[in-house]
């Protein structure tokens, strides 16, 4: 039986479930924001991922409580944003709630093209120096949190947030390197398609995704995917031929 609502005039405590929803209160300099979200896990044992990423992950999903780093060293490493969006899309498409913290340039339209439901995505563009508190609050309420820290967090903060993720059974995805991450996903190679003989627009990216860490499906397991494809979706792809087009050059 679901719990009844709190008495009139009495707010539920942070993390308390009310009628199947979880109360979250985020404090900012301009005041507080309170939301109720349905925090039921997307799956009993796993947070689903898109089919194209399943070959590099054991059992085809992410364990609740895991920490995942995307993009390698540096939050702006190639592929960090796209990989983060792909993980959001997999969880949200399966009915999970997701949040993105510290990514004001997040492509919501791109996430939707990958299969995510925008209405199941909470955005905190600029949490400032209190980003760890924002992440901690969201861990209690959603299935997956994607965060881009303004600087590499210290070991004490890393351990604290990892412990909260385990307790809250939430997947914490860090854009950039994160000490102790169970899985590390990175774009090891990529080839853009679209431009013809010196003209045209980039339409899709063929990428080789490599997973490492104790949560990966195997040592150095990799898969070729469209990240994204011509229509914006993430899809399995065949490895490119050895003799490809000459690399693209940036011109003024």
Secondary structure, DSSP 8 states (H G I E B T S, - for coil): -------TT----TT-EETTEEEEEEEETTEEEEEEE----SSSSEEE--GGGGGGBGGGEEETT-EEEESSSSTTSTTHHHHHHHHHHHHHHTT--EEEES-TT--HHHHHHHT--GGGEEEES--GGGHHHHHHHHHTT-SEEEE--SS---HHHHHHHHHHHHHHT-EEEEES--TT-SEEEEEEEEEEE---SS-----EEEEEEEEESTTBSSTTEEEEEESS-TTS--EE-----SS---------
